[in-house]
Amino acid sequence: MSALFNFQSLLLVILLMICTCTYVQSQTSLLDRNKTGVLGIFWKAARIGERLSPYVSLACICMGISLLLPAK
């Protein structure tokens, strides 16, 4: 099933994008504030990861636990 139709998969994709963009921005200067288009979206995701890092990490932990627990 596609990530667009499964809500849990969509949340997982968004969380992984935020975490990856935050890591890439901290390691390189690839994501710049003045970029437009796709790189601008990635910069915004990295900014969310920087400012809301406790909440993003808590969401990642909750998502990991929910994926490890068997579905009934």
CHARMM-style PDB file with segment names, atoms N, HN, CA, C and O in Angstrom:
ATOM      1  N   MET     1       0.837  -1.174   0.000  1.00  0.00      PROA
ATOM      2  CA  MET     1       0.000   0.000   0.000  1.00  0.00      PROA
ATOM      3  C   MET     1       0.890   1.247   0.000  1.00  0.00      PROA
ATOM      4  O   MET     1       1.934   1.272   0.651  1.00  0.00      PROA
ATOM      5  N   SER     2       0.488   2.226  -0.698  1.00  0.00      PROA
ATOM      6  HN  SER     2      -0.361   2.206  -1.226  1.00  0.00      PROA
ATOM      7  CA  SER     2       1.248   3.462  -0.823  1.00  0.00      PROA
ATOM      8  C   SER     2       1.222   4.255   0.477  1.00  0.00      PROA
ATOM      9  O   SER     2       0.284   4.136   1.265  1.00  0.00      PROA
ATOM     10  N   ALA     3       2.264   5.071   0.700  1.00  0.00      PROA
ATOM     11  HN  ALA     3       3.026   5.167   0.060  1.00  0.00      PROA
ATOM     12  CA  ALA     3       2.337   5.895   1.905  1.00  0.00      PROA
ATOM     13  C   ALA     3       1.283   6.999   1.890  1.00  0.00      PROA
ATOM     14  O   ALA     3       0.981   7.578   2.933  1.00  0.00      PROA
ATOM     15  N   LEU     4       0.731   7.292   0.739  1.00  0.00      PROA
ATOM     16  HN  LEU     4       0.977   6.822  -0.109  1.00  0.00      PROA
ATOM     17  CA  LEU     4      -0.295   8.334   0.660  1.00  0.00      PROA
ATOM     18  C   LEU     4      -1.630   7.861   1.212  1.00  0.00      PROA
ATOM     19  O   LEU     4      -2.436   8.673   1.666  1.00  0.00      PROA
ATOM     20  N   PHE     5      -1.869   6.563   1.176  1.00  0.00      PROA
ATOM     21  HN  PHE     5      -1.214   5.903   0.807  1.00  0.00      PROA
ATOM     22  CA  PHE     5      -3.162   6.047   1.595  1.00  0.00      PROA
ATOM     23  C   PHE     5      -3.139   5.447   2.992  1.00  0.00      PROA
ATOM     24  O   PHE     5      -4.197   5.192   3.568  1.00  0.00      PROA
ATOM     25  N   ASN     6      -1.962   5.217   3.545  1.00  0.00      PROA
ATOM     26  HN  ASN     6      -1.103   5.423   3.077  1.00  0.00      PROA
ATOM     27  CA  ASN     6      -1.837   4.675   4.882  1.00  0.00      PROA
ATOM     28  C   ASN     6      -1.311   5.789   5.783  1.00  0.00      PROA
ATOM     29  O   ASN     6      -0.198   6.274   5.580  1.00  0.00      PROA
ATOM     30  N   PHE     7      -2.098   6.199   6.774  1.00  0.00      PROA
ATOM     31  HN  PHE     7      -3.002   5.806   6.939  1.00  0.00      PROA
ATOM     32  CA  PHE     7      -1.755   7.355   7.595  1.00  0.00      PROA
ATOM     33  C   PHE     7      -0.470   7.127   8.386  1.00  0.00      PROA
ATOM     34  O   PHE     7       0.343   8.042   8.516  1.00  0.00      PROA
ATOM     35  N   GLN     8      -0.278   5.928   8.910  1.00  0.00      PROA
ATOM     36  HN  GLN     8      -0.938   5.185   8.804  1.00  0.00      PROA
ATOM     37  CA  GLN     8       0.930   5.643   9.680  1.00  0.00      PROA
ATOM     38  C   GLN     8       2.171   5.715   8.788  1.00  0.00      PROA
ATOM     39  O   GLN     8       3.210   6.212   9.222  1.00  0.00      PROA
ATOM     40  N   SER     9       2.081   5.238   7.577  1.00  0.00      PROA
ATOM     41  HN  SER     9       1.237   4.834   7.224  1.00  0.00      PROA
ATOM     42  CA  SER     9       3.212   5.319   6.653  1.00  0.00      PROA
ATOM     43  C   SER     9       3.495   6.754   6.241  1.00  0.00      PROA
ATOM     44  O   SER     9       4.653   7.137   6.073  1.00  0.00      PROA
ATOM     45  N   LEU    10       2.448   7.547   6.078  1.00  0.00      PROA
ATOM     46  HN  LEU    10       1.507   7.236   6.215  1.00  0.00      PROA
ATOM     47  CA  LEU    10       2.634   8.962   5.748  1.00  0.00      PROA
ATOM     48  C   LEU    10       3.348   9.687   6.873  1.00  0.00      PROA
ATOM     49  O   LEU    10       4.256  10.478   6.617  1.00  0.00      PROA
ATOM     50  N   LEU    11       2.953   9.432   8.121  1.00  0.00      PROA
ATOM     51  HN  LEU    11       2.215   8.789   8.329  1.00  0.00      PROA
ATOM     52  CA  LEU    11       3.639  10.035   9.265  1.00  0.00      PROA
ATOM     53  C   LEU    11       5.094   9.598   9.335  1.00  0.00      PROA
ATOM     54  O   LEU    11       5.971  10.399   9.656  1.00  0.00      PROA
ATOM     55  N   LEU    12       5.351   8.331   9.036  1.00  0.00      PROA
ATOM     56  HN  LEU    12       4.638   7.680   8.775  1.00  0.00      PROA
ATOM     57  CA  LEU    12       6.719   7.820   9.044  1.00  0.00      PROA
ATOM     58  C   LEU    12       7.574   8.513   7.991  1.00  0.00      PROA
ATOM     59  O   LEU    12       8.721   8.870   8.263  1.00  0.00      PROA
ATOM     60  N   VAL    13       7.035   8.705   6.806  1.00  0.00      PROA
ATOM     61  HN  VAL    13       6.104   8.416   6.586  1.00  0.00      PROA
ATOM     62  CA  VAL    13       7.773   9.388   5.735  1.00  0.00      PROA
ATOM     63  C   VAL    13       8.069  10.838   6.124  1.00  0.00      PROA
ATOM     64  O   VAL    13       9.171  11.330   5.884  1.00  0.00      PROA
ATOM     65  N   ILE    14       7.102  11.516   6.714  1.00  0.00      PROA
ATOM     66  HN  ILE    14       6.206  11.116   6.909  1.00  0.00      PROA
ATOM     67  CA  ILE    14       7.311  12.910   7.124  1.00  0.00      PROA
ATOM     68  C   ILE    14       8.365  13.000   8.224  1.00  0.00      PROA
ATOM     69  O   ILE    14       9.234  13.870   8.180  1.00  0.00      PROA
ATOM     70  N   LEU    15       8.293  12.102   9.212  1.00  0.00      PROA
ATOM     71  HN  LEU    15       7.587  11.395   9.248  1.00  0.00      PROA
ATOM     72  CA  LEU    15       9.288  12.110  10.288  1.00  0.00      PROA
ATOM     73  C   LEU    15      10.692  11.818   9.759  1.00  0.00      PROA
ATOM     74  O   LEU    15      11.659  12.466  10.160  1.00  0.00      PROA
ATOM     75  N   LEU    16      10.796  10.854   8.871  1.00  0.00      PROA
ATOM     76  HN  LEU    16      10.010  10.328   8.545  1.00  0.00      PROA
ATOM     77  CA  LEU    16      12.108  10.542   8.302  1.00  0.00      PROA
ATOM     78  C   LEU    16      12.649  11.696   7.466  1.00  0.00      PROA
ATOM     79  O   LEU    16      13.852  11.953   7.477  1.00  0.00      PROA
ATOM     80  N   MET    17      11.779  12.392   6.744  1.00  0.00      PROA
ATOM     81  HN  MET    17      10.801  12.183   6.735  1.00  0.00      PROA
ATOM     82  CA  MET    17      12.222  13.544   5.962  1.00  0.00      PROA
ATOM     83  C   MET    17      12.722  14.661   6.875  1.00  0.00      PROA
ATOM     84  O   MET    17      13.750  15.277   6.596  1.00  0.00      PROA
ATOM     85  N   ILE    18      12.000  14.923   7.964  1.00  0.00      PROA
ATOM     86  HN  ILE    18      11.165  14.422   8.191  1.00  0.00      PROA
ATOM     87  CA  ILE    18      12.425  15.970   8.893  1.00  0.00      PROA
ATOM     88  C   ILE    18      13.767  15.619   9.522  1.00  0.00      PROA
ATOM     89  O   ILE    18      14.659  16.465   9.594  1.00  0.00      PROA
ATOM     90  N   CYS    19      13.915  14.382   9.976  1.00  0.00      PROA
ATOM     91  HN  CYS    19      13.191  13.695   9.917  1.00  0.00      PROA
ATOM     92  CA  CYS    19      15.175  13.967  10.607  1.00  0.00      PROA
ATOM     93  C   CYS    19      16.333  13.992   9.625  1.00  0.00      PROA
ATOM     94  O   CYS    19      17.428  14.434   9.975  1.00  0.00      PROA
ATOM     95  N   THR    20      16.114  13.527   8.406  1.00  0.00      PROA
ATOM     96  HN  THR    20      15.225  13.168   8.122  1.00  0.00      PROA
ATOM     97  CA  THR    20      17.170  13.512   7.401  1.00  0.00      PROA
ATOM     98  C   THR    20      17.580  14.922   6.999  1.00  0.00      PROA
ATOM     99  O   THR    20      18.772  15.206   6.875  1.00  0.00      PROA
ATOM    100  N   CYS    21      16.622  15.798   6.797  1.00  0.00      PROA
ATOM    101  HN  CYS    21      15.654  15.568   6.898  1.00  0.00      PROA
ATOM    102  CA  CYS    21      16.934  17.180   6.412  1.00  0.00      PROA
ATOM    103  C   CYS    21      17.681  17.912   7.518  1.00  0.00      PROA
ATOM    104  O   CYS    21      18.590  18.694   7.240  1.00  0.00      PROA
ATOM    105  N   THR    22      17.306  17.664   8.769  1.00  0.00      PROA
ATOM    106  HN  THR    22      16.568  17.028   8.995  1.00  0.00      PROA
ATOM    107  CA  THR    22      18.000  18.296   9.886  1.00  0.00      PROA
ATOM    108  C   THR    22      19.444  17.823   9.951  1.00  0.00      PROA
ATOM    109  O   THR    22      20.352  18.621  10.186  1.00  0.00      PROA
ATOM    110  N   TYR    23      19.660  16.533   9.744  1.00  0.00      PROA
ATOM    111  HN  TYR    23      18.923  15.884   9.554  1.00  0.00      PROA
ATOM    112  CA  TYR    23      21.023  15.990   9.762  1.00  0.00      PROA
ATOM    113  C   TYR    23      21.857  16.545   8.608  1.00  0.00      PROA
ATOM    114  O   TYR    23      23.008  16.932   8.805  1.00  0.00      PROA
ATOM    115  N   VAL    24      21.286  16.585   7.418  1.00  0.00      PROA
ATOM    116  HN  VAL    24      20.351  16.270   7.258  1.00  0.00      PROA
ATOM    117  CA  VAL    24      22.022  17.089   6.250  1.00  0.00      PROA
ATOM    118  C   VAL    24      22.376  18.553   6.433  1.00  0.00      PROA
ATOM    119  O   VAL    24      23.481  18.968   6.083  1.00  0.00      PROA
ATOM    120  N   GLN    25      21.463  19.339   6.974  1.00  0.00      PROA
ATOM    121  HN  GLN    25      20.566  19.002   7.259  1.00  0.00      PROA
ATOM    122  CA  GLN    25      21.745  20.756   7.171  1.00  0.00      PROA
ATOM    123  C   GLN    25      22.830  20.964   8.226  1.00  0.00      PROA
ATOM    124  O   GLN    25      23.626  21.897   8.113  1.00  0.00      PROA
ATOM    125  N   SER    26      22.873  20.116   9.239  1.00  0.00      PROA
ATOM    126  HN  SER    26      22.227  19.358   9.331  1.00  0.00      PROA
ATOM    127  CA  SER    26      23.893  20.274  10.267  1.00  0.00      PROA
ATOM    128  C   SER    26      25.270  19.840   9.775  1.00  0.00      PROA
ATOM    129  O   SER    26      26.280  20.327  10.283  1.00  0.00      PROA
ATOM    130  N   GLN    27      25.334  18.938   8.799  1.00  0.00      PROA
ATOM    131  HN  GLN    27      24.513  18.543   8.386  1.00  0.00      PROA
ATOM    132  CA  GLN    27      26.609  18.434   8.309  1.00  0.00      PROA
ATOM    133  C   GLN    27      27.143  19.212   7.107  1.00  0.00      PROA
ATOM    134  O   GLN    27      28.356  19.361   6.962  1.00  0.00      PROA
ATOM    135  N   THR    28      26.273  19.702   6.259  1.00  0.00      PROA
ATOM    136  HN  THR    28      25.287  19.581   6.377  1.00  0.00      PROA
ATOM    137  CA  THR    28      26.698  20.390   5.038  1.00  0.00      PROA
ATOM    138  C   THR    28      25.963  21.718   4.911  1.00  0.00      PROA
ATOM    139  O   THR    28      25.073  22.033   5.702  1.00  0.00      PROA
ATOM    140  N   SER    29      26.344  22.471   3.925  1.00  0.00      PROA
ATOM    141  HN  SER    29      27.067  22.215   3.283  1.00  0.00      PROA
ATOM    142  CA  SER    29      25.636  23.726   3.643  1.00  0.00      PROA
ATOM    143  C   SER    29      24.770  23.583   2.386  1.00  0.00      PROA
ATOM    144  O   SER    29      24.557  24.548   1.653  1.00  0.00      PROA
ATOM    145  N   LEU    30      24.287  22.391   2.157  1.00  0.00      PROA
ATOM    146  HN  LEU    30      24.460  21.607   2.753  1.00  0.00      PROA
ATOM    147  CA  LEU    30      23.482  22.112   0.970  1.00  0.00      PROA
ATOM    148  C   LEU    30      22.130  22.810   1.018  1.00  0.00      PROA
ATOM    149  O   LEU    30      21.647  23.317   0.005  1.00  0.00      PROA
ATOM    150  N   LEU    31      21.525  22.835   2.196  1.00  0.00      PROA
ATOM    151  HN  LEU    31      21.917  22.423   3.019  1.00  0.00      PROA
ATOM    152  CA  LEU    31      20.205  23.454   2.340  1.00  0.00      PROA
ATOM    153  C   LEU    31      20.382  24.901   2.769  1.00  0.00      PROA
ATOM    154  O   LEU    31      20.886  25.183   3.856  1.00  0.00      PROA
ATOM    155  N   ASP    32      19.963  25.809   1.904  1.00  0.00      PROA
ATOM    156  HN  ASP    32      19.553  25.580   1.021  1.00  0.00      PROA
ATOM    157  CA  ASP    32      20.120  27.239   2.153  1.00  0.00      PROA
ATOM    158  C   ASP    32      18.748  27.875   2.292  1.00  0.00      PROA
ATOM    159  O   ASP    32      17.770  27.405   1.711  1.00  0.00      PROA
ATOM    160  N   ARG    33      18.689  28.940   3.060  1.00  0.00      PROA
ATOM    161  HN  ARG    33      19.483  29.321   3.532  1.00  0.00      PROA
ATOM    162  CA  ARG    33      17.408  29.602   3.309  1.00  0.00      PROA
ATOM    163  C   ARG    33      16.839  30.242   2.045  1.00  0.00      PROA
ATOM    164  O   ARG    33      15.620  30.307   1.889  1.00  0.00      PROA
ATOM    165  N   ASN    34      17.676  30.703   1.166  1.00  0.00      PROA
ATOM    166  HN  ASN    34      18.666  30.650   1.293  1.00  0.00      PROA
ATOM    167  CA  ASN    34      17.221  31.452   0.000  1.00  0.00      PROA
ATOM    168  C   ASN    34      16.871  30.575  -1.196  1.00  0.00      PROA
ATOM    169  O   ASN    34      16.553  31.092  -2.267  1.00  0.00      PROA
ATOM    170  N   LYS    35      16.925  29.265  -1.032  1.00  0.00      PROA
ATOM    171  HN  LYS    35      17.184  28.845  -0.162  1.00  0.00      PROA
ATOM    172  CA  LYS    35      16.568  28.375  -2.139  1.00  0.00      PROA
ATOM    173  C   LYS    35      15.047  28.318  -2.283  1.00  0.00      PROA
ATOM    174  O   LYS    35      14.308  28.449  -1.308  1.00  0.00      PROA
ATOM    175  N   THR    36      14.613  28.125  -3.492  1.00  0.00      PROA
ATOM    176  HN  THR    36      15.213  28.019  -4.284  1.00  0.00      PROA
ATOM    177  CA  THR    36      13.184  27.964  -3.744  1.00  0.00      PROA
ATOM    178  C   THR    36      12.943  26.573  -4.314  1.00  0.00      PROA
ATOM    179  O   THR    36      13.874  25.895  -4.747  1.00  0.00      PROA
ATOM    180  N   GLY    37      11.719  26.172  -4.307  1.00  0.00      PROA
ATOM    181  HN  GLY    37      10.962  26.723  -3.954  1.00  0.00      PROA
ATOM    182  CA  GLY    37      11.367  24.874  -4.864  1.00  0.00      PROA
ATOM    183  C   GLY    37      11.573  23.756  -3.867  1.00  0.00      PROA
ATOM    184  O   GLY    37      11.271  23.899  -2.682  1.00  0.00      PROA
ATOM    185  N   VAL    38      12.094  22.631  -4.362  1.00  0.00      PROA
ATOM    186  HN  VAL    38      12.338  22.516  -5.324  1.00  0.00      PROA
ATOM    187  CA  VAL    38      12.243  21.433  -3.542  1.00  0.00      PROA
ATOM    188  C   VAL    38      13.239  21.662  -2.415  1.00  0.00      PROA
ATOM    189  O   VAL    38      12.986  21.254  -1.282  1.00  0.00      PROA
ATOM    190  N   LEU    39      14.360  22.304  -2.701  1.00  0.00      PROA
ATOM    191  HN  LEU    39      14.565  22.635  -3.622  1.00  0.00      PROA
ATOM    192  CA  LEU    39      15.347  22.538  -1.647  1.00  0.00      PROA
ATOM    193  C   LEU    39      14.811  23.483  -0.577  1.00  0.00      PROA
ATOM    194  O   LEU    39      15.218  23.391   0.581  1.00  0.00      PROA
ATOM    195  N   GLY    40      13.915  24.380  -0.938  1.00  0.00      PROA
ATOM    196  HN  GLY    40      13.584  24.455  -1.879  1.00  0.00      PROA
ATOM    197  CA  GLY    40      13.276  25.242   0.049  1.00  0.00      PROA
ATOM    198  C   GLY    40      12.375  24.456   0.981  1.00  0.00      PROA
ATOM    199  O   GLY    40      12.297  24.750   2.173  1.00  0.00      PROA
ATOM    200  N   ILE    41      11.693  23.454   0.438  1.00  0.00      PROA
ATOM    201  HN  ILE    41      11.756  23.215  -0.531  1.00  0.00      PROA
ATOM    202  CA  ILE    41      10.848  22.594   1.268  1.00  0.00      PROA
ATOM    203  C   ILE    41      11.718  21.788   2.226  1.00  0.00      PROA
ATOM    204  O   ILE    41      11.368  21.616   3.394  1.00  0.00      PROA
ATOM    205  N   PHE    42      12.851  21.295   1.731  1.00  0.00      PROA
ATOM    206  HN  PHE    42      13.136  21.435   0.783  1.00  0.00      PROA
ATOM    207  CA  PHE    42      13.760  20.548   2.591  1.00  0.00      PROA
ATOM    208  C   PHE    42      14.353  21.442   3.675  1.00  0.00      PROA
ATOM    209  O   PHE    42      14.562  20.989   4.800  1.00  0.00      PROA
ATOM    210  N   TRP    43      14.627  22.708   3.350  1.00  0.00      PROA
ATOM    211  HN  TRP    43      14.457  23.076   2.436  1.00  0.00      PROA
ATOM    212  CA  TRP    43      15.143  23.644   4.353  1.00  0.00      PROA
ATOM    213  C   TRP    43      14.090  23.871   5.442  1.00  0.00      PROA
ATOM    214  O   TRP    43      14.421  23.932   6.626  1.00  0.00      PROA
ATOM    215  N   LYS    44      12.829  23.994   5.039  1.00  0.00      PROA
ATOM    216  HN  LYS    44      12.560  23.944   4.077  1.00  0.00      PROA
ATOM    217  CA  LYS    44      11.762  24.183   6.023  1.00  0.00      PROA
ATOM    218  C   LYS    44      11.621  22.959   6.916  1.00  0.00      PROA
ATOM    219  O   LYS    44      11.373  23.097   8.114  1.00  0.00      PROA
ATOM    220  N   ALA    45      11.774  21.764   6.354  1.00  0.00      PROA
ATOM    221  HN  ALA    45      11.975  21.652   5.381  1.00  0.00      PROA
ATOM    222  CA  ALA    45      11.714  20.546   7.160  1.00  0.00      PROA
ATOM    223  C   ALA    45      12.879  20.500   8.149  1.00  0.00      PROA
ATOM    224  O   ALA    45      12.714  20.068   9.290  1.00  0.00      PROA
ATOM    225  N   ALA    46      14.057  20.948   7.707  1.00  0.00      PROA
ATOM    226  HN  ALA    46      14.191  21.299   6.780  1.00  0.00      PROA
ATOM    227  CA  ALA    46      15.203  20.991   8.612  1.00  0.00      PROA
ATOM    228  C   ALA    46      14.986  22.007   9.720  1.00  0.00      PROA
ATOM    229  O   ALA    46      15.401  21.784  10.857  1.00  0.00      PROA
ATOM    230  N   ARG    47      14.354  23.097   9.405  1.00  0.00      PROA
ATOM    231  HN  ARG    47      14.017  23.279   8.481  1.00  0.00      PROA
ATOM    232  CA  ARG    47      14.066  24.128  10.415  1.00  0.00      PROA
ATOM    233  C   ARG    47      13.075  23.600  11.455  1.00  0.00      PROA
ATOM    234  O   ARG    47      13.210  23.883  12.645  1.00  0.00      PROA
ATOM    235  N   ILE    48      12.085  22.838  11.003  1.00  0.00      PROA
ATOM    236  HN  ILE    48      11.975  22.609  10.036  1.00  0.00      PROA
ATOM    237  CA  ILE    48      11.148  22.210  11.937  1.00  0.00      PROA
ATOM    238  C   ILE    48      11.897  21.251  12.857  1.00  0.00      PROA
ATOM    239  O   ILE    48      11.647  21.217  14.062  1.00  0.00      PROA
ATOM    240  N   GLY    49      12.806  20.480  12.292  1.00  0.00      PROA
ATOM    241  HN  GLY    49      13.009  20.508  11.313  1.00  0.00      PROA
ATOM    242  CA  GLY    49      13.587  19.544  13.094  1.00  0.00      PROA
ATOM    243  C   GLY    49      14.478  20.233  14.109  1.00  0.00      PROA
ATOM    244  O   GLY    49      14.690  19.712  15.204  1.00  0.00      PROA
ATOM    245  N   GLU    50      15.006  21.409  13.756  1.00  0.00      PROA
ATOM    246  HN  GLU    50      14.833  21.832  12.866  1.00  0.00      PROA
ATOM    247  CA  GLU    50      15.852  22.154  14.696  1.00  0.00      PROA
ATOM    248  C   GLU    50      15.031  22.736  15.833  1.00  0.00      PROA
ATOM    249  O   GLU    50      15.406  22.602  16.998  1.00  0.00      PROA
ATOM    250  N   ARG    51      13.945  23.364  15.519  1.00  0.00      PROA
ATOM    251  HN  ARG    51      13.641  23.472  14.572  1.00  0.00      PROA
ATOM    252  CA  ARG    51      13.175  24.085  16.527  1.00  0.00      PROA
ATOM    253  C   ARG    51      12.306  23.175  17.383  1.00  0.00      PROA
ATOM    254  O   ARG    51      12.078  23.466  18.557  1.00  0.00      PROA
ATOM    255  N   LEU    52      11.828  22.104  16.826  1.00  0.00      PROA
ATOM    256  HN  LEU    52      12.013  21.867  15.872  1.00  0.00      PROA
ATOM    257  CA  LEU    52      10.944  21.202  17.560  1.00  0.00      PROA
ATOM    258  C   LEU    52      11.621  19.856  17.830  1.00  0.00      PROA
ATOM    259  O   LEU    52      10.953  18.822  17.851  1.00  0.00      PROA
ATOM    260  N   SER    53      12.939  19.860  18.036  1.00  0.00      PROA
ATOM    261  HN  SER    53      13.482  20.700  18.019  1.00  0.00      PROA
ATOM    262  CA  SER    53      13.666  18.608  18.159  1.00  0.00      PROA
ATOM    263  C   SER    53      13.178  17.707  19.299  1.00  0.00      PROA
ATOM    264  O   SER    53      13.143  16.492  19.104  1.00  0.00      PROA
ATOM    265  N   PRO    54      12.796  18.225  20.484  1.00  0.00      PROA
ATOM    266  CA  PRO    54      12.283  17.287  21.502  1.00  0.00      PROA
ATOM    267  C   PRO    54      10.993  16.598  21.063  1.00  0.00      PROA
ATOM    268  O   PRO    54      10.797  15.411  21.327  1.00  0.00      PROA
ATOM    269  N   TYR    55      10.128  17.335  20.401  1.00  0.00      PROA
ATOM    270  HN  TYR    55      10.287  18.299  20.187  1.00  0.00      PROA
ATOM    271  CA  TYR    55       8.864  16.753  19.953  1.00  0.00      PROA
ATOM    272  C   TYR    55       9.068  15.789  18.779  1.00  0.00      PROA
ATOM    273  O   TYR    55       8.396  14.762  18.689  1.00  0.00      PROA
ATOM    274  N   VAL    56       9.990  16.125  17.892  1.00  0.00      PROA
ATOM    275  HN  VAL    56      10.536  16.960  17.965  1.00  0.00      PROA
ATOM    276  CA  VAL    56      10.274  15.244  16.764  1.00  0.00      PROA
ATOM    277  C   VAL    56      10.912  13.948  17.261  1.00  0.00      PROA
ATOM    278  O   VAL    56      10.568  12.868  16.782  1.00  0.00      PROA
ATOM    279  N   SER    57      11.833  14.044  18.212  1.00  0.00      PROA
ATOM    280  HN  SER    57      12.113  14.922  18.602  1.00  0.00      PROA
ATOM    281  CA  SER    57      12.460  12.830  18.737  1.00  0.00      PROA
ATOM    282  C   SER    57      11.449  11.979  19.495  1.00  0.00      PROA
ATOM    283  O   SER    57      11.493  10.752  19.403  1.00  0.00      PROA
ATOM    284  N   LEU    58      10.547  12.596  20.236  1.00  0.00      PROA
ATOM    285  HN  LEU    58      10.511  13.592  20.311  1.00  0.00      PROA
ATOM    286  CA  LEU    58       9.502  11.848  20.922  1.00  0.00      PROA
ATOM    287  C   LEU    58       8.572  11.164  19.913  1.00  0.00      PROA
ATOM    288  O   LEU    58       8.152  10.025  20.118  1.00  0.00      PROA
ATOM    289  N   ALA    59       8.259  11.861  18.836  1.00  0.00      PROA
ATOM    290  HN  ALA    59       8.599  12.786  18.669  1.00  0.00      PROA
ATOM    291  CA  ALA    59       7.419  11.256  17.793  1.00  0.00      PROA
ATOM    292  C   ALA    59       8.133  10.085  17.125  1.00  0.00      PROA
ATOM    293  O   ALA    59       7.499   9.085  16.791  1.00  0.00      PROA
ATOM    294  N   CYS    60       9.455  10.200  16.926  1.00  0.00      PROA
ATOM    295  HN  CYS    60       9.970  11.013  17.197  1.00  0.00      PROA
ATOM    296  CA  CYS    60      10.221   9.092  16.338  1.00  0.00      PROA
ATOM    297  C   CYS    60      10.235   7.883  17.266  1.00  0.00      PROA
ATOM    298  O   CYS    60      10.112   6.747  16.808  1.00  0.00      PROA
ATOM    299  N   ILE    61      10.385   8.122  18.568  1.00  0.00      PROA
ATOM    300  HN  ILE    61      10.485   9.045  18.940  1.00  0.00      PROA
ATOM    301  CA  ILE    61      10.375   7.023  19.525  1.00  0.00      PROA
ATOM    302  C   ILE    61       9.002   6.348  19.548  1.00  0.00      PROA
ATOM    303  O   ILE    61       8.914   5.120  19.542  1.00  0.00      PROA
ATOM    304  N   CYS    62       7.945   7.138  19.573  1.00  0.00      PROA
ATOM    305  HN  CYS    62       8.017   8.136  19.578  1.00  0.00      PROA
ATOM    306  CA  CYS    62       6.585   6.572  19.555  1.00  0.00      PROA
ATOM    307  C   CYS    62       6.317   5.792  18.279  1.00  0.00      PROA
ATOM    308  O   CYS    62       5.686   4.735  18.315  1.00  0.00      PROA
ATOM    309  N   MET    63       6.796   6.311  17.147  1.00  0.00      PROA
ATOM    310  HN  MET    63       7.308   7.169  17.119  1.00  0.00      PROA
ATOM    311  CA  MET    63       6.596   5.616  15.874  1.00  0.00      PROA
ATOM    312  C   MET    63       7.375   4.300  15.858  1.00  0.00      PROA
ATOM    313  O   MET    63       6.878   3.287  15.366  1.00  0.00      PROA
ATOM    314  N   GLY    64       8.587   4.316  16.394  1.00  0.00      PROA
ATOM    315  HN  GLY    64       8.991   5.138  16.795  1.00  0.00      PROA
ATOM    316  CA  GLY    64       9.370   3.078  16.457  1.00  0.00      PROA
ATOM    317  C   GLY    64       8.719   2.028  17.330  1.00  0.00      PROA
ATOM    318  O   GLY    64       8.698   0.849  16.979  1.00  0.00      PROA
ATOM    319  N   ILE    65       8.182   2.451  18.477  1.00  0.00      PROA
ATOM    320  HN  ILE    65       8.199   3.409  18.763  1.00  0.00      PROA
ATOM    321  CA  ILE    65       7.498   1.502  19.360  1.00  0.00      PROA
ATOM    322  C   ILE    65       6.243   0.952  18.685  1.00  0.00      PROA
ATOM    323  O   ILE    65       5.951  -0.240  18.783  1.00  0.00      PROA
ATOM    324  N   SER    66       5.514   1.814  18.009  1.00  0.00      PROA
ATOM    325  HN  SER    66       5.751   2.783  17.930  1.00  0.00      PROA
ATOM    326  CA  SER    66       4.292   1.338  17.354  1.00  0.00      PROA
ATOM    327  C   SER    66       4.597   0.384  16.202  1.00  0.00      PROA
ATOM    328  O   SER    66       3.784  -0.485  15.888  1.00  0.00      PROA
ATOM    329  N   LEU    67       5.753   0.539  15.576  1.00  0.00      PROA
ATOM    330  HN  LEU    67       6.413   1.246  15.831  1.00  0.00      PROA
ATOM    331  CA  LEU    67       6.107  -0.375  14.497  1.00  0.00      PROA
ATOM    332  C   LEU    67       6.612  -1.710  15.045  1.00  0.00      PROA
ATOM    333  O   LEU    67       6.464  -2.744  14.393  1.00  0.00      PROA
ATOM    334  N   LEU    68       7.206  -1.691  16.238  1.00  0.00      PROA
ATOM    335  HN  LEU    68       7.326  -0.851  16.768  1.00  0.00      PROA
ATOM    336  CA  LEU    68       7.715  -2.931  16.823  1.00  0.00      PROA
ATOM    337  C   LEU    68       6.614  -3.785  17.448  1.00  0.00      PROA
ATOM    338  O   LEU    68       6.718  -5.012  17.469  1.00  0.00      PROA
ATOM    339  N   LEU    69       5.573  -3.151  17.952  1.00  0.00      PROA
ATOM    340  HN  LEU    69       5.488  -2.155  17.936  1.00  0.00      PROA
ATOM    341  CA  LEU    69       4.476  -3.887  18.561  1.00  0.00      PROA
ATOM    342  C   LEU    69       3.625  -4.538  17.473  1.00  0.00      PROA
ATOM    343  O   LEU    69       3.328  -3.908  16.457  1.00  0.00      PROA
ATOM    344  N   PRO    70       3.238  -5.773  17.676  1.00  0.00      PROA
ATOM    345  CA  PRO    70       2.418  -6.434  16.642  1.00  0.00      PROA
ATOM    346  C   PRO    70       1.014  -5.841  16.577  1.00  0.00      PROA
ATOM    347  O   PRO    70       0.417  -5.495  17.597  1.00  0.00      PROA
ATOM    348  N   ALA    71       0.515  -5.736  15.377  1.00  0.00      PROA
ATOM    349  HN  ALA    71       0.999  -6.017  14.548  1.00  0.00      PROA
ATOM    350  CA  ALA    71      -0.852  -5.230  15.168  1.00  0.00      PROA
ATOM    351  C   ALA    71      -1.842  -6.348  15.451  1.00  0.00      PROA
ATOM    352  O   ALA    71      -1.608  -7.507  15.106  1.00  0.00      PROA
ATOM    353  N   LYS    72      -2.940  -5.988  16.079  1.00  0.00      PROA
ATOM    354  HN  LYS    72      -3.130  -5.047  16.360  1.00  0.00      PROA
ATOM    355  CA  LYS    72      -3.952  -7.003  16.420  1.00  0.00      PROA
ATOM    356  C   LYS    72      -5.105  -6.961  15.465  1.00  0.00      PROA
ATOM    357  OT1 LYS    72      -6.047  -7.742  15.599  1.00  0.00      PROA
TER     358      LYS     72
END
